[in-house]
Amino acid sequence: MTLRRTTAIVIAALAGAPLLLFALPSSPASAHGTMSDPASRVYNCWREGPESPDSAACRAAVAAGGTQALYDWNEVSLLEAGGRHQQLIPDGKLCSAGRDKYRGLDLPRADWPAKHISAGSQTLRYHATAPHLYGKFTFYITRAGWSPTSPLRWSDLVQIAEYTQNNPSWAWNVNVPSRSGRHVIYSIWQRFNGSNEAFYTCSDVDFGGGGNPGPNPTPTATSTPTQPPPTTAPPPPGGTWQPNTAYAVGARVTYGGLAYQCRQAHTSLPGWEPPNVAALWLQV
């Protein structure tokens, strides 16, 4: 073979090399998914419609974090978790996986859309839009006596099941312990196949029984008074925040065990709870 011919072959091979590199995947495709039954907070809000959610809780989540978080419902995750969940995610930010993008999911509220369930065997289902082989699925439930108006902490969770499996079925029969009122089922999907990625979900459930505060009640309609109503005065210190109530500057209320002082006169609406609107309320 002549030198000229050999050189031409080498040059042709090098010219084609980039095409070969692009044809080969450099890493496994990202996995994505969330709990679909009981539905996670982000999944529920996405199904309601990111631009105009039906529930007050989902509207508050959009007000706190925007609509994009709901469109990206299947990636509440950390790429380099590697099992270090409690090290990477601080208390109060479990539902968002500590990511600011999903901060609306961490709002401590008693009116998140919830599935009514009972103690005993329950089928938990996961919607995986990019399923992968090998992974560990761990499920928790909040402890008895937990309040949904308190930030969710790691110490609030009790592990109820764990599965390590190849090619998961995306449905598990889990024995759920007895609870009363509203609780959260928390899940962690930790991938193994060449990735440290992990996914996190908060699914709200309601056992009934009123063991913890329910949603803020809708004010009951009353008959028209025969005399003009008195001018609304600031509620006394220690009063509990309520929706559809006029608050004056300086009014003090309590919500979720904390005290707040009104910064701007306004009439409250569902979703405007003091922790959610710093422009209206100052924690004192």
N, C-alpha and C positions, 0 to 999 in steps of 0.2 A: 504494500500500500504506500503510495507516495505521500510525502510530507504535506503537500497541499490538500490531498484528499482527507488525511487524518485531521488536519486543522479544521476543515469544513465540518466534519462530523462532530467534533468537540464543541464548536461554536453552536451548531444546531441543537445539541443536547442541552447546553447551558441556556439557550434561548427558550427552550420548552420547559425548563425546570420550574419557573414560577407558576406555570399552568398546573403542573403536577402538585405543587404545594397547595394551591387553592382548592384542588379537587379532594384533598385529604382533610378530614375534620381534625382540628387541633385539640378539641376537648369535647366531652359529652355535652349535649344540649341541656340547657337549664330545665330543671323540673319546676312545675308550678301546680298549685292547688289550694283548696281550702275545705273546711267542713261544710257539707251541704245538708246534713240531717243529724242532729239539730244544726240549723244553718248558723254560720258564724256571723258576727256583726257586719263585717264588710260585705259578705254575700247577701245578707238580708237587705242592706242599704242599696247595693247595686241593683238588686231585683226591683226595689221600689222606684228606681230611676235616679241617677246621680244629679240631674239638673233640677229635679223637683220631687224629693222624697216625700212619702206619705206620712211617716211617723215623725214626731217631734225630736226623738233621739237622733234619727238619721239626718234631719235638717240641722241639728246642732253639730253633728260630726262634719257636715259639709261646711258650716260656718267656721269651724275650728281649723279644718285641714284642706278644704277645697274639694272639688269633684274628681280630680285625677286619681286620688287614692281609691275611689270606688270603681272607677274604670279598670284600675289595676288590682282587682280584688284577689287575684290568684298569686300574688307575689309578696305577701307579708312575710318577709324572710330575711335571713342574714346569710351572706355568701360564705363567710368563714366562721361559722358557729362552732363546728367540730365538737359538739357536746358541751360547750362552755356557756350554756344558756343563762344560768344565774350570774355568771361573771360579766356577761355582756349586756344583759337587759336589767335595768334598775327597777325597783319596786315602783308601782304606779304606772309602768309603761309596758306591761306584759302583753296587752292586746295589740299594741303597735310594733312589738318586737324592738322597742326603743328607737324606732325610726320616726323622725319628725314628720315625714310625709303622711304617716298614718295616725298622727296624734289624736285625731277626732275619735278614734276607736277606744281611747283610754278614758273618756269622760265618765266619771262615776255617777250613774243615773239609775233610777228604778223604773224606767219606762222603755228600755231597749226592747225591740220585738223579741218575744220569747216563745218557745215551744212548751206546751203543757205536757209534763211527763210524770211518771210515778216511779217509786223504788222498784228494783228488780231488774230483770233482763231487758236491755234496750239495744236496738240496732243502731250503731253509729256509722254514718256513711261519709266518705270523702270524695270530693269532685276533683280529680287530678286531670288537668289539661295537658300535662306532659309527664305521664307515668314513667318511672324508672325502676330497674331491678335493685333489690337490696335496700333496706331501710329499717329504721326503728321508729315505731309509733307509740307514743306515751300519752295516756289520757289521765286527766286530773278532774276533780270537782272541788268547789270551794267548801271549806269546813262548815260544820253546823254553827249557826249564829252569825255567819258573815253577813254584812250589810252591803247591798248593791250601791249605796250612796257613798261608800268608802273606796279609795283607790285600791286596785287589786295588787296584792303583794305575793311574793313567793311563799311566805309563811301561811297564806290563806288557802293554799292548794293541798289537797290530799290525793295521792296517786291511787287510781282505781284499776288501771290495766296497762300492760305494755306488751308489744308484739314486735319481734324481730323476724323478718320474713323476706323471701325472694319472690318477686313478681306479686305484690300484694293484691288482694281481692278488692280493696277499697271499701270493705264493709266488715264490721266486727260486732259480735254480740257481747256486750259488756254488762256486768252486774253493777247497777248503780245503787249506792247506799241510800238510806232514808234521809230525806231532808224536808224542810218546810219553807214555803215562800220561794223567793227568787234566788237563783244561783247561777254560776258559770261553769260550764264544762270546757276545760282548757286542753288543747292538744299541741303536741310537738312532733313533727315529722323530721327526723334526722336522716339525711341521705348518707350512704356509704360508698356508692360506686364511683370512686375517683373524685368525690366532691365533699366538701365540708358544709355544704348548704343545708339550712334547716328552715322549716316553715312553722308558723305559730298561728293559732286561732283561739278566739273567745266566742263561745256559743252560749247565749242566754237561755235558761230553762226556768220553768215555773212549776213547783210541786203543789202549789195551792196551800191553804192553811194559814196564810198571812203571817208567816214567821219573820218577815222583814218588810220594810216599807214598800208599798206598791206605788204605781204611777201617781203623779199629782192629780187629785180628783178634778173633774170638770165642774165649775161652779154651777149650782142649781139655780134655775131661773126663778125669780121672785115676782110677786105682783107689784104694780106701780104704787108707790106710797101716796097717801092723800096729802102729805105736806112735802115741801122741797127737802131733799136729803141734806144733811149737814155737810159742811165742807170737809173733804177727806183730810185727815190729820196723819202725820207720820205714825207708823205703828210703834208701840212701846218697845224699849230695848228687850231683846230676848224673844220677840215674835218670830214665828216661822215663816220663811219666804213662801209666797203663793203666787201662781200665775193670775193674770187678769186683775191685778191690784195696782192702785196708784201709789207710788212711793215718792216722797219728797226728799230733797237733799238733806243728808244728815240722818235719815231714818236708819234704824239698825234692825237687822234680822239675823236669824240663824239658819244654816242649811248644811246638812251633812255633819252636824256636830261642831261647825265653825261659825264665828260671828262675822258679819259683814256690815259696812256702812255705805249708804247710798251716795254716789258721787254726782249723779245727774238725775233730775226729776224725770220720771217716766212711768208708764203703765206696763207692767210686766206681761210677758207672753211665754207660753211653753217653749223651752229651749233657751230662755234667757236666764237660767239659774245663775246665781252669783259666781260660781267657779268658772262659768263659761263666758262671762262678759265683763272683763276687767275694766272696760270703759264706764260701766254703770255701778260696779260694786268694788269696794276696797275691803280686803280682809283685815280685821282688827283684832 
